[in-house]
Amino acid sequence: MLRWRLLLGTGIILALIGLCWADHLARVPGMWLLPVAVLLTLLAGQEMVGLLRGVELRPTAWVVHLGNLMIVAGVYGPLAAAHLVPGVPLDEPWAVSRGWAGRIDWALLALTAAVLLALFSRMVRYRQPDGALRDLAGTVLALVYVGLMMSFLVRLRLGWGIGALASLVIVVKLGDTGAYTVGRLIGRHKLAPTLSPGKTIEGALGGFAFSAVGAWATFTWLVPWLAKGGPAADTVETTASAGVPVWGWLAFGLVVSLAGLLGDLAESLIKREAGQKDSSHWLPGFGGVLDILDSLLLASPVAYVFWATGLVGAV
């Protein structure tokens, strides 16, 4: 199983690197990664619906899937609507889109529409008290946990380029790797024995150290290097990245890593309530899609704040 996990993990990493590089060079941002985001959103949404049904909730599956896709696609709203705004260059980055197209938060509108759709779908089927409010709560949780969190991954790519997305993935996944490695080697004190018995305080500290190193390498070499290749639309990602101070990348590494750890524990909470070890069996040796995305989902809005406020990149 370990050999299979290493082989599959290596294949996933190589495929992701190839897709990211192709997307970095693409004339249309997200051309290669959008289909991946759509697929992951659908699979993660299906797993979330299954986990909620494990605790006797009945989220409306078609609303969850449609709503999540609407939310993720909504991030492309400013980019698509820019075609309708006179005087706005079509290759202008999403992060600096002007006019009404840039002022409207399309993903937030999509989330609102999905919640209203969930309410309406239960209203037309309502006959007597049957736990409709609990089911609606489950539907909204699936929309926020999967759709809204995934939308921040798309926001990072469209707003500040592949470098911003890579900074999140590298910091979070290095944190996961460091926590696992250090925990296995010297872990003694349990971090959250009820939620995740395998996690240790020593492992968490090791994960923070790995993430800090990853943040340093990312903002020192990777992000500036990406700015030198690909279309001009992507150069916004490093306008200020080369001058990120020590406290900037260090804060990014530690805070985003902490958010990733909390994301891992959050999914553990959901799985334990549902009585499941893994979110699904899509990826033998890894579990389900949510088992891979869990730390990224909660860390993505944190990374977005760092980039959007200019703490590690151009506003």
ChimeraX attribute file (.defattr): number of C-alpha atoms within 10 A of each C-alpha:
attribute: neighborCount
match mode: 1-to-1
recipient: residues
	/A:1	8
	/A:2	8
	/A:3	9
	/A:4	12
	/A:5	14
	/A:6	12
	/A:7	12
	/A:8	16
	/A:9	15
	/A:10	12
	/A:11	12
	/A:12	12
	/A:13	12
	/A:14	12
	/A:15	11
	/A:16	14
	/A:17	13
	/A:18	13
	/A:19	17
	/A:20	21
	/A:21	16
	/A:22	16
	/A:23	21
	/A:24	26
	/A:25	20
	/A:26	15
	/A:27	15
	/A:28	15
	/A:29	24
	/A:30	22
	/A:31	15
	/A:32	18
	/A:33	19
	/A:34	16
	/A:35	11
	/A:36	14
	/A:37	19
	/A:38	16
	/A:39	13
	/A:40	17
	/A:41	23
	/A:42	20
	/A:43	19
	/A:44	28
	/A:45	27
	/A:46	21
	/A:47	23
	/A:48	29
	/A:49	22
	/A:50	19
	/A:51	23
	/A:52	21
	/A:53	15
	/A:54	17
	/A:55	15
	/A:56	14
	/A:57	20
	/A:58	19
	/A:59	24
	/A:60	20
	/A:61	17
	/A:62	13
	/A:63	21
	/A:64	29
	/A:65	22
	/A:66	17
	/A:67	29
	/A:68	31
	/A:69	27
	/A:70	22
	/A:71	28
	/A:72	29
	/A:73	19
	/A:74	21
	/A:75	23
	/A:76	21
	/A:77	18
	/A:78	25
	/A:79	22
	/A:80	14
	/A:81	15
	/A:82	22
	/A:83	14
	/A:84	14
	/A:85	17
	/A:86	8
	/A:87	10
	/A:88	13
	/A:89	12
	/A:90	17
	/A:91	17
	/A:92	16
	/A:93	22
	/A:94	26
	/A:95	21
	/A:96	14
	/A:97	21
	/A:98	17
	/A:99	16
	/A:100	13
	/A:101	19
	/A:102	18
	/A:103	11
	/A:104	12
	/A:105	15
	/A:106	20
	/A:107	24
	/A:108	17
	/A:109	14
	/A:110	23
	/A:111	23
	/A:112	14
	/A:113	15
	/A:114	24
	/A:115	21
	/A:116	13
	/A:117	17
	/A:118	23
	/A:119	18
	/A:120	12
	/A:121	14
	/A:122	15
	/A:123	11
	/A:124	8
	/A:125	9
	/A:126	11
	/A:127	8
	/A:128	7
	/A:129	7
	/A:130	9
	/A:131	11
	/A:132	18
	/A:133	13
	/A:134	14
	/A:135	20
	/A:136	20
	/A:137	16
	/A:138	23
	/A:139	28
	/A:140	24
	/A:141	18
	/A:142	28
	/A:143	26
	/A:144	19
	/A:145	19
	/A:146	32
	/A:147	30
	/A:148	24
	/A:149	22
	/A:150	27
	/A:151	27
	/A:152	26
	/A:153	26
	/A:154	22
	/A:155	23
	/A:156	27
	/A:157	25
	/A:158	24
	/A:159	28
	/A:160	27
	/A:161	29
	/A:162	23
	/A:163	27
	/A:164	27
	/A:165	23
	/A:166	19
	/A:167	25
	/A:168	29
	/A:169	22
	/A:170	20
	/A:171	32
	/A:172	30
	/A:173	21
	/A:174	24
	/A:175	32
	/A:176	23
	/A:177	17
	/A:178	21
	/A:179	27
	/A:180	20
	/A:181	15
	/A:182	19
	/A:183	23
	/A:184	15
	/A:185	11
	/A:186	13
	/A:187	20
	/A:188	13
	/A:189	14
	/A:190	17
	/A:191	17
	/A:192	13
	/A:193	11
	/A:194	11
	/A:195	18
	/A:196	17
	/A:197	10
	/A:198	16
	/A:199	22
	/A:200	23
	/A:201	18
	/A:202	21
	/A:203	28
	/A:204	24
	/A:205	18
	/A:206	24
	/A:207	30
	/A:208	27
	/A:209	20
	/A:210	26
	/A:211	32
	/A:212	24
	/A:213	19
	/A:214	24
	/A:215	27
	/A:216	22
	/A:217	16
	/A:218	23
	/A:219	25
	/A:220	16
	/A:221	12
	/A:222	15
	/A:223	23
	/A:224	20
	/A:225	14
	/A:226	19
	/A:227	23
	/A:228	12
	/A:229	13
	/A:230	16
	/A:231	15
	/A:232	14
	/A:233	22
	/A:234	28
	/A:235	20
	/A:236	20
	/A:237	29
	/A:238	24
	/A:239	17
	/A:240	15
	/A:241	26
	/A:242	16
	/A:243	14
	/A:244	18
	/A:245	14
	/A:246	11
	/A:247	11
	/A:248	19
	/A:249	26
	/A:250	20
	/A:251	17
	/A:252	26
	/A:253	30
	/A:254	23
	/A:255	20
	/A:256	32
	/A:257	33
	/A:258	23
	/A:259	21
	/A:260	28
	/A:261	24
	/A:262	16
	/A:263	20
	/A:264	24
	/A:265	18
	/A:266	17
	/A:267	24
	/A:268	21
	/A:269	15
	/A:270	18
	/A:271	21
	/A:272	18
	/A:273	14
	/A:274	17
	/A:275	12
	/A:276	13
	/A:277	11
	/A:278	19
	/A:279	24
	/A:280	21
	/A:281	13
	/A:282	13
	/A:283	14
	/A:284	12
	/A:285	15
	/A:286	18
	/A:287	15
	/A:288	18
	/A:289	23
	/A:290	25
	/A:291	21
	/A:292	16
	/A:293	21
	/A:294	23
	/A:295	27
	/A:296	28
	/A:297	25
	/A:298	25
	/A:299	28
	/A:300	26
	/A:301	22
	/A:302	21
	/A:303	27
	/A:304	22
	/A:305	15
	/A:306	21
	/A:307	21
	/A:308	18
	/A:309	11
	/A:310	16
	/A:311	19
	/A:312	28
	/A:313	24
	/A:314	19
	/A:315	17
